[in-house]
C-alpha cells in the first residue's frame, strides 16, 4: 500500500496542533490558578525567621545565608531549597504582587523543564532529519496531563513554601537530566558537550540541595543513565562521572545537616528503623500506583505509551539492551524517592508535596517502561505491521476511558479549570487579601479573625486551634500583634 506523503504530513500537522493546544491549555490553567496563591502556614513563620524586610539586596542576601545556616543546623539540610525560599520570599520583599509573579513562574518553569527533559530523552528514539515532533509532543502532553491530574499538586503550585522547596528543585533536576542526555549525544560538538556537562553538574548539585526525595531521585536517575551509556558504548565517560560526583557531593552536604538528625530523633525516637522504613516505602509506592491506576486515566495513558513505543521501535538508535536495563532499573525510582522521606519522618507519614515528587517519578519511569515494552513487542511480533492488532489496542484504550473511574467531574485538573471559570479562586483570593489588610491596619493587639471557608484543590489560609500554635505565632509576629486566633 503506497503512503501519500502529503496526507501523512497533514496528519502530523494536525497532531502537532492538537497537542500544542492541549499543552497551552494546561499551562494557562495551572499558571492562572497559581496566580491566586495566598500566604499560608510556613510562609509566615519562615518570613519572620528570615527577619529582614525590604532591605538592600546584599544585606538581604546575607540574611538569606543566615537563614539557611540556621535551618541547616537545627531543622533540615536542603540548602538550595532554603536559599530559594528565603531569596524570593514575598513577605520579606514585595508582598502579594511578588507572590503572584513567583508562583506563575514556578508553574511555567516546571512545565518548560519537563518538556526540555522529554524532548532530550526522545532524541534517542528518533533518527535522521525527521525529528518526530508530533510524537514528542504527544508523549509530553500525556505525561503532563498524568502529573497534573494526580490530585496532589496544591502544595506545589498553590503554596509558596511548597513551590520553592519542592517544585523549583525538581524543575532544576529536570534541567539537569535533559542537559545530561544532550551531553551524551555524539552529534553535538565537543565544546557544547563540555558546556552541557557543566550545566548538568551544577544543576544536579543544586537539585541535591532540595528535599531528600528529590536528592535521591536525581542521583539515582543519573546513576542508571550513566550505567546505560556505559553499556551502550563500552566506555567509561569522565563527563558522566563528573555529573554523578556533583550530585553525590550535594547529597552528602544535604544528609550531613545536624538538623536532620535532631528532627529525626524528635519524630522517630532512638533506634534503627530500617525494616519499618522499607515496609512504609513499599506500601506508599504500591498504594500510589494503585490509586493512579484506579482514580485517574493513568492506565489508559500507559496503553498510549505502549503504542508510542511500537511506532518508535525501528528508530531507536541506542542498543535496545542498554535501554532495557535502564528502563527496568528506573522502575525502582519510586522506592528511591519514598525511602529518605519515610526515614526522615520516622513514620509512614507522606505529605502531598512529597506525593507530587513521587507521582512525577512514577509517571516518567512507568511511561518510559511502557515505551520500551512497546519497542520490544514490535521487535518480536511486528505489531506495527499488524493493523488488526493495533485496532484492538485502540479499542481497549478507549474502552478504558469509558469504563474507568475518572469522569469529567472527578478530574482534579478539570476541577481547577472550573474553579477558575466560575471565579471561586478569585473570590477566595479576595477574601484572604481582605484578612491580610485587616491584620495590617487593625488597632487590636489580640486579633480575632474570620477564616475564609476552605475550597478544594487549593492550599488555603488557616490558623491553629491553639492560640500558641506555631502558625498563629508566626502570623502574629509578622503583623506585630500579641496574638491572633480564628473566630469560633
PAVEXKOL-164446 format. One record per residue (C-alpha): chain; x, y, z. Coordinates in steps of 0.2 Angstrom, whole numbers, plus 2048, in hexadecimal, padded with zeros to 3 digits. Layout:
<mol = A u = X v = Y w = Z>
...
This chain:
<mol = A u = 800 v = 800 w = 800>
<mol = A u = 808 v = 811 w = 7FB>
<mol = A u = 808 v = 81E w = 808>
<mol = A u = 804 v = 830 w = 802>
<mol = A u = 811 v = 83B w = 809>
<mol = A u = 806 v = 84A w = 809>
<mol = A u = 7F8 v = 842 w = 812>
<mol = A u = 804 v = 83B w = 81F>
<mol = A u = 80B v = 84D w = 821>
<mol = A u = 7FA v = 854 w = 823>
<mol = A u = 7F6 v = 847 w = 831>
<mol = A u = 806 v = 84B w = 83A>
<mol = A u = 802 v = 85E w = 839>
<mol = A u = 7F1 v = 85B w = 840>
<mol = A u = 7F9 v = 850 w = 84F>
<mol = A u = 805 v = 85E w = 852>
<mol = A u = 7F8 v = 86B w = 853>
<mol = A u = 7ED v = 861 w = 85E>
<mol = A u = 7FB v = 85E w = 86A>
<mol = A u = 801 v = 870 w = 86A>
<mol = A u = 7EF v = 875 w = 86E>
<mol = A u = 7EE v = 868 w = 87C>
<mol = A u = 7FF v = 86D w = 884>
<mol = A u = 7FB v = 880 w = 883>
<mol = A u = 7EA v = 87D w = 88B>
<mol = A u = 7F2 v = 873 w = 899>
<mol = A u = 7FF v = 881 w = 89C>
<mol = A u = 7F3 v = 88F w = 89C>
<mol = A u = 7E7 v = 886 w = 8A8>
<mol = A u = 7F5 v = 882 w = 8B5>
<mol = A u = 7FE v = 893 w = 8B3>
<mol = A u = 7ED v = 89C w = 8B5>
<mol = A u = 7E9 v = 892 w = 8C4>
<mol = A u = 7FA v = 894 w = 8CB>
<mol = A u = 7F8 v = 8A7 w = 8CA>
<mol = A u = 7EA v = 8A6 w = 8D7>
<mol = A u = 7F6 v = 89F w = 8E4>
<mol = A u = 7F4 v = 8A6 w = 8F5>
<mol = A u = 800 v = 8A7 w = 904>
<mol = A u = 7FE v = 898 w = 910>
<mol = A u = 807 v = 88E w = 91E>
<mol = A u = 81A v = 88D w = 91C>
<mol = A u = 81A v = 89D w = 911>
<mol = A u = 817 v = 8A7 w = 921>
<mol = A u = 823 v = 89E w = 92D>
<mol = A u = 831 v = 89D w = 920>
<mol = A u = 82F v = 8AF w = 91C>
<mol = A u = 830 v = 8B4 w = 92E>
<mol = A u = 840 v = 8A9 w = 930>
<mol = A u = 848 v = 8B1 w = 921>
<mol = A u = 845 v = 8C1 w = 92A>
<mol = A u = 84B v = 8CE w = 91D>
<mol = A u = 83D v = 8D8 w = 915>
<mol = A u = 840 v = 8E3 w = 905>
<mol = A u = 852 v = 8E6 w = 908>
<mol = A u = 860 v = 8E8 w = 8FB>
<mol = A u = 864 v = 8D9 w = 8F0>
<mol = A u = 875 v = 8D4 w = 8F8>
<mol = A u = 86E v = 8D6 w = 90A>
<mol = A u = 85F v = 8CB w = 905>
<mol = A u = 86B v = 8BE w = 8FD>
<mol = A u = 874 v = 8BE w = 90D>
<mol = A u = 864 v = 8BB w = 917>
<mol = A u = 860 v = 8AD w = 90B>
<mol = A u = 871 v = 8A4 w = 90E>
<mol = A u = 86E v = 8A6 w = 921>
<mol = A u = 85D v = 89E w = 91F>
<mol = A u = 864 v = 890 w = 916>
<mol = A u = 871 v = 88D w = 923>
<mol = A u = 864 v = 88E w = 931>
<mol = A u = 859 v = 881 w = 928>
<mol = A u = 867 v = 876 w = 924>
<mol = A u = 86D v = 875 w = 936>
<mol = A u = 85D v = 872 w = 93E>
<mol = A u = 84F v = 86C w = 932>
<mol = A u = 855 v = 865 w = 921>
<mol = A u = 862 v = 864 w = 914>
<mol = A u = 85B v = 86A w = 903>
<mol = A u = 866 v = 879 w = 901>
<mol = A u = 860 v = 87D w = 8F0>
<mol = A u = 84E v = 87D w = 8F4>
<mol = A u = 850 v = 887 w = 903>
<mol = A u = 85A v = 894 w = 8FA>
<mol = A u = 84D v = 895 w = 8EC>
<mol = A u = 83F v = 896 w = 8F9>
<mol = A u = 848 v = 8A5 w = 902>
<mol = A u = 84E v = 8AE w = 8F2>
<mol = A u = 83D v = 8B0 w = 8EA>
<mol = A u = 832 v = 8B1 w = 8FA>
<mol = A u = 824 v = 8BD w = 8F6>
<mol = A u = 821 v = 8C1 w = 908>
<mol = A u = 833 v = 8C8 w = 90A>
<mol = A u = 832 v = 8D1 w = 8FA>
<mol = A u = 824 v = 8D7 w = 8EF>
<mol = A u = 815 v = 8CE w = 8F5>
<mol = A u = 807 v = 8C6 w = 8EB>
<mol = A u = 80C v = 8CE w = 8DB>
<mol = A u = 81D v = 8C4 w = 8DC>
<mol = A u = 814 v = 8B5 w = 8E2>
<mol = A u = 809 v = 8B5 w = 8D2>
<mol = A u = 818 v = 8B7 w = 8C7>
<mol = A u = 822 v = 8A9 w = 8D0>
<mol = A u = 814 v = 89D w = 8D0>
<mol = A u = 810 v = 89F w = 8BD>
<mol = A u = 822 v = 89D w = 8B9>
<mol = A u = 824 v = 88E w = 8C4>
<mol = A u = 815 v = 885 w = 8BA>
<mol = A u = 81C v = 88A w = 8A9>
<mol = A u = 82E v = 885 w = 8AE>
<mol = A u = 828 v = 874 w = 8B3>
<mol = A u = 81F v = 871 w = 8A3>
<mol = A u = 82D v = 878 w = 898>
<mol = A u = 83B v = 86E w = 8A1>
<mol = A u = 830 v = 85E w = 89F>
<mol = A u = 82E v = 861 w = 88D>
<mol = A u = 841 v = 864 w = 88B>
<mol = A u = 845 v = 854 w = 894>
<mol = A u = 838 v = 84A w = 889>
<mol = A u = 83E v = 852 w = 879>
<mol = A u = 850 v = 84D w = 87D>
<mol = A u = 84C v = 83B w = 882>
<mol = A u = 842 v = 839 w = 872>
<mol = A u = 851 v = 83E w = 868>
<mol = A u = 857 v = 82C w = 86B>
<mol = A u = 847 v = 825 w = 863>
<mol = A u = 847 v = 82F w = 853>
<mol = A u = 853 v = 82E w = 844>
<mol = A u = 858 v = 838 w = 835>
<mol = A u = 851 v = 849 w = 831>
<mol = A u = 83F v = 845 w = 836>
<mol = A u = 83F v = 84A w = 848>
<mol = A u = 82D v = 843 w = 84B>
<mol = A u = 826 v = 852 w = 853>
<mol = A u = 815 v = 84B w = 853>
<mol = A u = 81B v = 83C w = 85E>
<mol = A u = 825 v = 847 w = 86A>
<mol = A u = 817 v = 852 w = 86D>
<mol = A u = 80A v = 844 w = 86F>
<mol = A u = 815 v = 83B w = 87C>
<mol = A u = 818 v = 84C w = 885>
<mol = A u = 806 v = 851 w = 886>
<mol = A u = 801 v = 840 w = 88C>
<mol = A u = 80F v = 841 w = 89A>
<mol = A u = 80A v = 852 w = 89F>
<mol = A u = 7F7 v = 84E w = 8A0>
<mol = A u = 7FB v = 83E w = 8AA>
<mol = A u = 805 v = 849 w = 8B7>
<mol = A u = 7F9 v = 857 w = 8B8>
<mol = A u = 7EA v = 84C w = 8B9>
<mol = A u = 7F1 v = 842 w = 8C8>
<mol = A u = 7E9 v = 84D w = 8D5>
<mol = A u = 7F8 v = 851 w = 8E0>
<mol = A u = 7FE v = 861 w = 8D9>
<mol = A u = 7F6 v = 86E w = 8E5>
<mol = A u = 805 v = 86F w = 8F0>
<mol = A u = 810 v = 871 w = 8E0>
<mol = A u = 808 v = 87E w = 8D5>
<mol = A u = 7FD v = 887 w = 8E2>
<mol = A u = 809 v = 889 w = 8F1>
<mol = A u = 818 v = 893 w = 8F1>
<mol = A u = 822 v = 888 w = 8FD>
<mol = A u = 81E v = 878 w = 8F3>
<mol = A u = 822 v = 881 w = 8E3>
<mol = A u = 833 v = 887 w = 8E8>
<mol = A u = 838 v = 877 w = 8F2>
<mol = A u = 832 v = 86A w = 8E7>
<mol = A u = 82C v = 870 w = 8D6>
<mol = A u = 83B v = 87B w = 8D2>
<mol = A u = 848 v = 86D w = 8D6>
<mol = A u = 83F v = 860 w = 8CC>
<mol = A u = 83E v = 86C w = 8BD>
<mol = A u = 851 v = 86F w = 8BF>
<mol = A u = 853 v = 85C w = 8C0>
<mol = A u = 849 v = 85A w = 8AF>
<mol = A u = 855 v = 867 w = 8A8>
<mol = A u = 864 v = 85D w = 8AE>
<mol = A u = 85D v = 84C w = 8A7>
<mol = A u = 85A v = 855 w = 896>
<mol = A u = 86B v = 85D w = 894>
<mol = A u = 873 v = 84C w = 89A>
<mol = A u = 86A v = 843 w = 88C>
<mol = A u = 86F v = 850 w = 87F>
<mol = A u = 881 v = 850 w = 885>
<mol = A u = 882 v = 83D w = 880>
<mol = A u = 87C v = 841 w = 86E>
<mol = A u = 88A v = 83D w = 862>
<mol = A u = 884 v = 849 w = 855>
<mol = A u = 887 v = 858 w = 861>
<mol = A u = 898 v = 860 w = 860>
<mol = A u = 8A5 v = 85E w = 86E>
<mol = A u = 8A4 v = 86F w = 874>
<mol = A u = 891 v = 86F w = 876>
<mol = A u = 891 v = 85E w = 87E>
<mol = A u = 89E v = 865 w = 88B>
<mol = A u = 892 v = 874 w = 88E>
<mol = A u = 883 v = 868 w = 890>
<mol = A u = 88D v = 85D w = 89C>
<mol = A u = 891 v = 86C w = 8A7>
<mol = A u = 87F v = 872 w = 8A7>
<mol = A u = 879 v = 861 w = 8AB>
<mol = A u = 885 v = 85F w = 8BA>
<mol = A u = 881 v = 870 w = 8C1>
<mol = A u = 86E v = 86D w = 8C0>
<mol = A u = 86F v = 85C w = 8C7>
<mol = A u = 87A v = 863 w = 8D6>
<mol = A u = 86C v = 870 w = 8D9>
<mol = A u = 85E v = 863 w = 8D7>
<mol = A u = 867 v = 858 w = 8E4>
<mol = A u = 865 v = 867 w = 8EF>
<mol = A u = 852 v = 865 w = 8EF>
<mol = A u = 847 v = 859 w = 8F8>
<mol = A u = 84F v = 848 w = 8FB>
<mol = A u = 841 v = 840 w = 8F0>
<mol = A u = 848 v = 84A w = 8E1>
<mol = A u = 85A v = 847 w = 8E7>
<mol = A u = 859 v = 835 w = 8E6>
<mol = A u = 84E v = 835 w = 8D6>
<mol = A u = 85B v = 840 w = 8CD>
<mol = A u = 86A v = 836 w = 8D2>
<mol = A u = 862 v = 826 w = 8CE>
<mol = A u = 85C v = 82C w = 8BD>
<mol = A u = 86E v = 832 w = 8B8>
<mol = A u = 875 v = 822 w = 8BE>
<mol = A u = 86A v = 816 w = 8B4>
<mol = A u = 86D v = 821 w = 8A4>
<mol = A u = 87F v = 821 w = 8A7>
<mol = A u = 87E v = 80E w = 8A8>
<mol = A u = 874 v = 80E w = 898>
<mol = A u = 880 v = 818 w = 88E>
<mol = A u = 88E v = 80D w = 894>
<mol = A u = 885 v = 7FE w = 88E>
<mol = A u = 881 v = 806 w = 87D>
<mol = A u = 893 v = 80C w = 87A>
<mol = A u = 89E v = 800 w = 884>
<mol = A u = 8A7 v = 810 w = 88A>
<mol = A u = 8A9 v = 819 w = 89B>
<mol = A u = 8A3 v = 82B w = 898>
<mol = A u = 8AD v = 838 w = 8A3>
<mol = A u = 89F v = 844 w = 89F>
<mol = A u = 892 v = 839 w = 8A6>
<mol = A u = 89C v = 835 w = 8B5>
<mol = A u = 89E v = 848 w = 8B9>
<mol = A u = 88C v = 84B w = 8B8>
<mol = A u = 889 v = 83C w = 8C4>
<mol = A u = 896 v = 842 w = 8D0>
<mol = A u = 88E v = 853 w = 8D1>
<mol = A u = 87E v = 84B w = 8D5>
<mol = A u = 886 v = 841 w = 8E3>
<mol = A u = 88F v = 850 w = 8EA>
<mol = A u = 87E v = 859 w = 8EB>
<mol = A u = 876 v = 84A w = 8F3>
<mol = A u = 883 v = 848 w = 900>
<mol = A u = 882 v = 85A w = 905>
<mol = A u = 86F v = 859 w = 906>
<mol = A u = 870 v = 848 w = 911>
<mol = A u = 87D v = 84F w = 91C>
<mol = A u = 873 v = 85D w = 923>
<mol = A u = 872 v = 85C w = 936>
<mol = A u = 860 v = 861 w = 935>
<mol = A u = 85B v = 851 w = 92C>
<mol = A u = 860 v = 847 w = 93B>
<mol = A u = 859 v = 852 w = 948>
<mol = A u = 848 v = 852 w = 93F>
<mol = A u = 849 v = 83F w = 93C>
<mol = A u = 84C v = 83C w = 94E>
<mol = A u = 83D v = 847 w = 953>
<mol = A u = 831 v = 83E w = 947>
<mol = A u = 837 v = 82C w = 947>
<mol = A u = 840 v = 82A w = 958>
<mol = A u = 850 v = 820 w = 95A>
<mol = A u = 854 v = 810 w = 951>
<mol = A u = 857 v = 80A w = 940>
<mol = A u = 847 v = 809 w = 935>
<mol = A u = 84D v = 801 w = 925>
<mol = A u = 841 v = 7F3 w = 924>
<mol = A u = 832 v = 7FE w = 928>
<mol = A u = 838 v = 80B w = 91C>
<mol = A u = 839 v = 7FE w = 90E>
<mol = A u = 827 v = 7F8 w = 912>
<mol = A u = 820 v = 80A w = 911>
<mol = A u = 82A v = 80E w = 901>
<mol = A u = 823 v = 7FE w = 8F8>
<mol = A u = 811 v = 802 w = 8FF>
<mol = A u = 811 v = 814 w = 8FA>
<mol = A u = 817 v = 810 w = 8E8>
<mol = A u = 80B v = 802 w = 8E5>
<mol = A u = 7FC v = 80C w = 8EC>
<mol = A u = 800 v = 81B w = 8E1>
<mol = A u = 802 v = 810 w = 8D1>
<mol = A u = 7F1 v = 808 w = 8D5>
<mol = A u = 7E9 v = 819 w = 8D8>
<mol = A u = 7F0 v = 820 w = 8C8>
<mol = A u = 7EA v = 811 w = 8BE>
<mol = A u = 7D8 v = 811 w = 8C7>
<mol = A u = 7D4 v = 824 w = 8C9>
<mol = A u = 7DC v = 82B w = 8B9>
<mol = A u = 7DF v = 828 w = 8A7>
<mol = A u = 7F1 v = 821 w = 8AA>
<mol = A u = 7ED v = 810 w = 8A4>
<mol = A u = 7E6 v = 816 w = 894>
<mol = A u = 7F6 v = 821 w = 892>
<mol = A u = 801 v = 812 w = 894>
<mol = A u = 7F8 v = 809 w = 885>
<mol = A u = 7FB v = 819 w = 87B>
<mol = A u = 80E v = 819 w = 880>
<mol = A u = 80F v = 806 w = 87B>
<mol = A u = 808 v = 80C w = 86A>
<mol = A u = 815 v = 81A w = 869>
<mol = A u = 822 v = 80D w = 86C>
<mol = A u = 81C v = 802 w = 85E>
<mol = A u = 81C v = 811 w = 852>
<mol = A u = 82E v = 815 w = 858>
<mol = A u = 835 v = 804 w = 859>
<mol = A u = 83F v = 804 w = 848>
<mol = A u = 846 v = 815 w = 84C>
<mol = A u = 84F v = 812 w = 85C>
<mol = A u = 861 v = 816 w = 859>
<mol = A u = 868 v = 810 w = 869>
<mol = A u = 869 v = 7FD w = 86E>
<mol = A u = 859 v = 7F6 w = 873>
<mol = A u = 862 v = 7EC w = 880>
<mol = A u = 869 v = 7FB w = 889>
<mol = A u = 859 v = 805 w = 887>
<mol = A u = 850 v = 7F6 w = 88F>
<mol = A u = 85C v = 7F5 w = 89E>
<mol = A u = 859 v = 807 w = 8A1>
<mol = A u = 847 v = 806 w = 8A0>
<mol = A u = 846 v = 7F7 w = 8AC>
<mol = A u = 851 v = 800 w = 8B8>
<mol = A u = 846 v = 80F w = 8B7>
<mol = A u = 837 v = 805 w = 8BD>
<mol = A u = 840 v = 806 w = 8CF>
<mol = A u = 840 v = 819 w = 8CE>
<mol = A u = 830 v = 81B w = 8D8>
<mol = A u = 838 v = 811 w = 8E6>
<mol = A u = 847 v = 81C w = 8E6>
<mol = A u = 83C v = 82C w = 8E7>
<mol = A u = 832 v = 825 w = 8F6>
<mol = A u = 840 v = 81D w = 900>
<mol = A u = 849 v = 82D w = 907>
<mol = A u = 838 v = 836 w = 90B>
<mol = A u = 832 v = 827 w = 915>
<mol = A u = 843 v = 826 w = 91E>
<mol = A u = 843 v = 839 w = 921>
<mol = A u = 832 v = 839 w = 928>
<mol = A u = 834 v = 829 w = 931>
<mol = A u = 822 v = 824 w = 92D>
<mol = A u = 817 v = 81F w = 91E>
<mol = A u = 812 v = 832 w = 91D>
<mol = A u = 814 v = 838 w = 90B>
<mol = A u = 80D v = 84A w = 907>
<mol = A u = 805 v = 84F w = 8F7>
<mol = A u = 815 v = 859 w = 8F2>
<mol = A u = 81F v = 849 w = 8F3>
<mol = A u = 811 v = 83F w = 8EA>
<mol = A u = 813 v = 84B w = 8DC>
<mol = A u = 826 v = 847 w = 8DA>
<mol = A u = 821 v = 835 w = 8DB>
<mol = A u = 814 v = 837 w = 8CD>
<mol = A u = 820 v = 840 w = 8C2>
<mol = A u = 82C v = 831 w = 8C4>
<mol = A u = 81F v = 824 w = 8C2>
<mol = A u = 817 v = 82C w = 8B2>
<mol = A u = 828 v = 82F w = 8AA>
<mol = A u = 830 v = 81E w = 8AE>
<mol = A u = 820 v = 813 w = 8AB>
<mol = A u = 81D v = 81D w = 89A>
<mol = A u = 82F v = 81A w = 895>
<mol = A u = 82D v = 807 w = 899>
<mol = A u = 81D v = 807 w = 88F>
<mol = A u = 826 v = 80E w = 880>
<mol = A u = 834 v = 801 w = 882>
<mol = A u = 826 v = 7F3 w = 883>
<mol = A u = 81F v = 7FA w = 873>
<mol = A u = 830 v = 7F9 w = 86A>
<mol = A u = 832 v = 7E7 w = 870>
<mol = A u = 821 v = 7E2 w = 86B>
<mol = A u = 823 v = 7E9 w = 859>
<mol = A u = 835 v = 7E2 w = 858>
<mol = A u = 82F v = 7D0 w = 85C>
<mol = A u = 81E v = 7D0 w = 854>
<mol = A u = 81E v = 7DE w = 846>
<mol = A u = 80E v = 7E5 w = 84F>
<mol = A u = 810 v = 7F6 w = 845>
<mol = A u = 80D v = 7EC w = 835>
<mol = A u = 7FE v = 7E3 w = 83C>
<mol = A u = 7F0 v = 7F0 w = 83B>
<mol = A u = 7E3 v = 7E4 w = 843>
<mol = A u = 7ED v = 7E2 w = 852>
<mol = A u = 7F0 v = 7F5 w = 853>
<mol = A u = 7DD v = 7F8 w = 851>
<mol = A u = 7DA v = 7EC w = 860>
<mol = A u = 7E6 v = 7F7 w = 86B>
<mol = A u = 7DD v = 807 w = 866>
<mol = A u = 7CC v = 7FF w = 86A>
<mol = A u = 7D3 v = 7F9 w = 87B>
<mol = A u = 7DA v = 80B w = 87E>
<mol = A u = 7C9 v = 813 w = 87B>
<mol = A u = 7BF v = 806 w = 884>
<mol = A u = 7CA v = 80A w = 893>
<mol = A u = 7C6 v = 81C w = 892>
<mol = A u = 7B4 v = 819 w = 891>
<mol = A u = 7B4 v = 80C w = 89F>
<mol = A u = 7C1 v = 814 w = 8AA>
<mol = A u = 7BE v = 81C w = 8BB>
<mol = A u = 7C2 v = 82D w = 8B6>
<mol = A u = 7B5 v = 839 w = 8AF>
<mol = A u = 7B4 v = 84B w = 8A9>
<mol = A u = 7AE v = 84F w = 8BB>
<mol = A u = 7BB v = 845 w = 8C4>
<mol = A u = 7CA v = 84B w = 8BA>
<mol = A u = 7D5 v = 856 w = 8C6>
<mol = A u = 7DC v = 860 w = 8B7>
<mol = A u = 7CB v = 864 w = 8B0>
<mol = A u = 7C5 v = 868 w = 8C1>
<mol = A u = 7D2 v = 876 w = 8C2>
<mol = A u = 7CD v = 87C w = 8B1>
<mol = A u = 7BB v = 87D w = 8B7>
<mol = A u = 7C0 v = 886 w = 8C6>
<mol = A u = 7C9 v = 893 w = 8BC>
<mol = A u = 7BA v = 895 w = 8B0>
<mol = A u = 7AD v = 897 w = 8BE>
<mol = A u = 7B8 v = 8A3 w = 8C7>
<mol = A u = 7B9 v = 899 w = 8D8>
<mol = A u = 7CC v = 89B w = 8D8>
<mol = A u = 7CB v = 8AE w = 8D5>
<mol = A u = 7BE v = 8B0 w = 8E2>
<mol = A u = 7C8 v = 8A6 w = 8EF>
<mol = A u = 7D8 v = 8B0 w = 8EB>
<mol = A u = 7CE v = 8C0 w = 8EE>
<mol = A u = 7C7 v = 8BA w = 8FF>
<mol = A u = 7D9 v = 8B6 w = 904>
<mol = A u = 7E0 v = 8C6 w = 8FF>
<mol = A u = 7D3 v = 8CF w = 909>
<mol = A u = 7D9 v = 8C5 w = 918>
<mol = A u = 7EB v = 8CA w = 915>
<mol = A u = 7E5 v = 8DC w = 913>
<mol = A u = 7DC v = 8DB w = 923>
<mol = A u = 7EA v = 8D4 w = 92D>
<mol = A u = 7F6 v = 8E2 w = 926>
<mol = A u = 7EB v = 8F0 w = 92B>
<mol = A u = 7E0 v = 8EB w = 93A>
<mol = A u = 7E4 v = 8F3 w = 94B>
<mol = A u = 7E1 v = 8E3 w = 956>
<mol = A u = 7F0 v = 8DA w = 95E>
<mol = A u = 7E6 v = 8CA w = 960>
<mol = A u = 7DD v = 8C7 w = 94F>
<mol = A u = 7CF v = 8BC w = 94B>
<mol = A u = 7CC v = 8B9 w = 939>
<mol = A u = 7BF v = 8B0 w = 92E>
<mol = A u = 7C8 v = 8A2 w = 924>
<mol = A u = 7C2 v = 8A1 w = 912>
<mol = A u = 7B9 v = 890 w = 90E>
<mol = A u = 7C5 v = 883 w = 907>
<mol = A u = 7C4 v = 87F w = 8F5>
<mol = A u = 7C9 v = 86F w = 8EC>
<mol = A u = 7D9 v = 86C w = 8E2>
<mol = A u = 7E1 v = 87B w = 8EA>
<mol = A u = 7ED v = 87F w = 8F8>
<mol = A u = 7E3 v = 88A w = 904>
<mol = A u = 7E7 v = 897 w = 911>
<mol = A u = 7E4 v = 88F w = 923>
<mol = A u = 7E8 v = 892 w = 935>
<mol = A u = 7EB v = 885 w = 943>
<mol = A u = 7DE v = 882 w = 950>
<mol = A u = 7EB v = 885 w = 95D>
<mol = A u = 7EE v = 897 w = 95E>
<mol = A u = 800 v = 893 w = 962>
<mol = A u = 802 v = 888 w = 953>
<mol = A u = 810 v = 88C w = 948>
<mol = A u = 806 v = 892 w = 939>
<mol = A u = 7FC v = 89E w = 944>
<mol = A u = 80D v = 8A4 w = 94C>
<mol = A u = 815 v = 8A7 w = 93B>
<mol = A u = 806 v = 8B1 w = 935>
<mol = A u = 805 v = 8BB w = 945>
<mol = A u = 818 v = 8BF w = 945>
<mol = A u = 818 v = 8C4 w = 932>
<mol = A u = 809 v = 8D0 w = 935>
<mol = A u = 810 v = 8D6 w = 946>
<mol = A u = 802 v = 8D0 w = 950>
<mol = A u = 801 v = 8C8 w = 961>
<mol = A u = 7F6 v = 8BA w = 95B>
<mol = A u = 7EC v = 8B4 w = 94D>
<mol = A u = 7DE v = 8A7 w = 94D>
<mol = A u = 7CF v = 8A2 w = 942>
<mol = A u = 7BE v = 8A6 w = 947>
<mol = A u = 7B4 v = 898 w = 94D>
